């Protein structure tokens, strides 16, 4: 979290569009929304995306999109929620249709366990690239903890629970162990104050 995954995805989509090409953005259904949805980064960038269900055949989805217009690249947001079969289907998009697929997501959940989609991607992806963010200690953050309103780790619960900076905090491995197993309190990230026109003029 907070590494700019969605921002990077949207920048990639912009780069394709700027060259007159057509990226196709996919995102898992969240909050029971189907069809066309808005993928939005924390810094305000956004783009339309196709929301897919957890049992949908993504090869068929891309083929259907190809019937409407050319697809030069498939971009997948929140790729940790892909099923193992969907990762295979996306590999068919690359191998059989010749369309590059770029996926963006988390590696592990709040307990330090691999998401099924991430596990499959680690096994099947041609290339892996880490997007870095920092822990409040100043070290590289590689883990995510789910916290309560007081900043203490939640150790039980469903693997998937929607939330942002008020529920999840990116931390280093050392800090993850201290928070999850040692009972250490972690500071929840405050939302940045929105700039006023006067502040913007000063920059």
C-alpha positions in Angstrom: 0.0 0.0 0.0 1.0 3.6 -0.6 3.5 2.6 -3.2 1.6 4.3 -6.1 0.4 1.1 -7.8 -2.8 2.5 -9.2 -1.0 5.8 -10.0 1.6 3.8 -12.0 -1.2 1.9 -13.8 -3.0 5.1 -14.7 0.3 6.6 -16.0 0.8 3.6 -18.1 -2.7 3.9 -19.5 -2.1 7.6 -20.3 1.2 6.7 -22.1 -0.7 4.3 -24.4 -3.5 6.7 -25.1 -1.1 9.6 -25.8 0.3 7.5 -28.6 -3.2 6.8 -30.0 -3.3 3.3 -28.6 -6.0 1.6 -26.5 -5.3 0.2 -23.1 -7.9 -2.0 -21.4 -8.1 -1.6 -17.7 -9.5 -4.5 -15.5 -10.3 -4.3 -11.8 -12.0 -6.9 -9.5 -15.6 -6.2 -8.4 -15.5 -4.4 -5.1 -18.7 -3.4 -3.2 -20.7 -5.5 -5.6 -20.4 -3.1 -8.6 -20.3 -4.6 -12.0 -19.6 -3.3 -15.5 -17.8 -0.1 -16.0 -16.4 1.5 -12.9 -13.9 4.2 -12.0 -10.3 3.2 -11.0 -8.9 6.1 -8.9 -5.6 6.7 -7.2 -5.1 8.4 -3.9 -3.8 11.5 -5.6 -6.9 11.9 -7.7 -6.0 10.3 -11.1 -8.8 8.2 -12.5 -10.0 6.2 -15.5 -12.8 3.9 -16.5 -12.2 0.2 -16.0 -14.1 -3.1 -16.5 -15.0 -4.7 -13.2 -14.7 -8.5 -13.3 -16.1 -11.2 -11.0 -13.9 -13.7 -9.3 -15.0 -16.5 -11.6 -15.0 -14.6 -14.9 -12.9 -15.8 -17.8 -10.6 -12.9 -18.4 -9.4 -14.3 -21.8 -13.0 -14.2 -23.0 -13.4 -10.7 -21.5 -10.4 -9.4 -23.5 -11.6 -11.3 -26.7 -15.0 -9.6 -26.3 -13.3 -6.2 -26.0 -11.3 -6.9 -29.1 -14.6 -7.3 -31.0 -15.3 -3.7 -30.2 -11.9 -2.1 -30.7 -8.2 -3.0 -30.8 -6.5 -3.6 -27.4 -2.8 -2.7 -27.2 -2.3 -3.5 -23.5 -4.3 -5.0 -20.6 -3.7 -3.3 -17.2 -5.0 -5.1 -14.0 -5.6 -3.2 -10.8 -5.7 -4.9 -7.4 -4.2 -8.0 -9.0 -3.9 -9.8 -5.6 -7.6 -10.6 -6.0 -7.2 -12.6 -9.2 -7.8 -16.3 -9.0 -5.2 -18.8 -10.0 -7.2 -19.6 -13.1 -7.5 -16.0 -14.0 -3.7 -15.6 -13.9 -3.5 -18.5 -16.3 -6.1 -16.8 -18.6 -4.1 -13.6 -18.6 -1.0 -15.6 -19.6 -3.1 -16.8 -22.6 -3.8 -13.2 -23.4 -0.1 -12.6 -23.7 0.8 -15.9 -25.4 -2.1 -16.5 -27.7 -3.4 -13.0 -28.4 0.0 -11.3 -28.3 -1.2 -8.5 -26.0 1.0 -7.4 -23.1 -0.6 -7.6 -19.6 0.6 -5.5 -16.7 -0.7 -6.3 -13.2 -0.5 -4.2 -10.1 -1.2 -5.5 -6.6 -0.1 -6.5 -3.1 2.0 -9.5 -2.4 0.9 -10.4 1.1 -2.1 -9.8 3.3 -2.3 -8.3 6.9 -1.1 -11.6 8.3 2.0 -11.8 6.0 0.4 -14.5 3.9 0.4 -14.5 0.1 -2.8 -13.7 -1.7 -3.8 -16.5 -4.1 -3.5 -14.1 -7.0 -0.1 -12.9 -5.9 1.1 -16.5 -5.4 0.0 -17.4 -9.0 1.6 -14.3 -10.4 4.9 -15.0 -8.6 4.9 -18.4 -10.3 3.7 -17.4 -13.8 4.8 -13.8 -14.5 7.5 -13.1 -17.0 8.8 -10.1 -15.1 8.4 -8.8 -11.5 9.0 -5.3 -10.5 8.7 -3.9 -6.9 7.2 -0.5 -6.4 8.7 0.8 -3.2 7.2 2.8 -0.3 8.5 3.6 3.2 7.7 2.6 6.7 7.3 5.3 9.4 10.7 4.1 10.7 12.3 5.3 7.4 13.0 1.7 6.2 11.6 0.1 3.1 8.0 -1.1 3.7 7.4 -4.6 2.5 4.4 -5.6 4.6 0.9 -4.4 5.5 -0.8 -4.5 8.9 -4.5 -4.1 9.5 -5.1 -2.0 12.6 -8.0 -1.0 14.8 -9.0 2.6 15.6 -6.2 2.7 18.3 -3.4 1.6 16.0 -3.1 -2.0 17.3 -2.8 -4.9 14.9 -5.9 -7.0 14.1 -4.7 -10.6 13.8 -8.0 -12.4 12.8 -10.6 -11.8 10.1 -11.3 -12.2 6.5 -8.4 -11.9 4.1 -10.2 -9.3 2.1 -11.6 -6.3 3.9 -12.0 -3.0 2.1 -10.2 -0.1 3.7 -7.6 2.6 3.2 -5.1 4.4 5.4 -7.5 4.3 8.3 -7.4 0.4 8.3 -4.0 -0.5 6.8 -0.5 0.7 7.4 2.6 -0.2 5.3 5.6 -1.2 7.4 9.0 -2.9 7.2 9.3 -6.6 8.1 10.9 -5.7 11.4 8.1 -3.3 12.3 5.5 -5.9 11.1 6.8 -8.4 13.6 6.8 -5.8 16.4 3.3 -4.7 15.6 1.7 -8.1 14.8 3.5 -10.3 17.3 4.9 -7.8 19.9 1.8 -5.8 20.4 3.4 -2.5 19.4 1.1 0.4 18.5 1.5 1.9 15.0 0.4 5.4 14.0 -2.4 5.4 11.4 -1.6 7.6 8.5 -3.5 10.9 8.5 -5.2 12.0 5.3 -3.2 15.0 3.9 -4.8 18.4 4.2 -6.3 19.6 1.0 -4.5 22.6 -0.4 -6.3 25.9 -0.5 -5.9 28.2 -3.6 -3.7 30.4 -1.5 -1.4 27.5 -0.7 -1.3 26.5 -4.3 -0.2 30.0 -5.3 2.7 29.8 -3.0 4.2 26.7 -4.6 
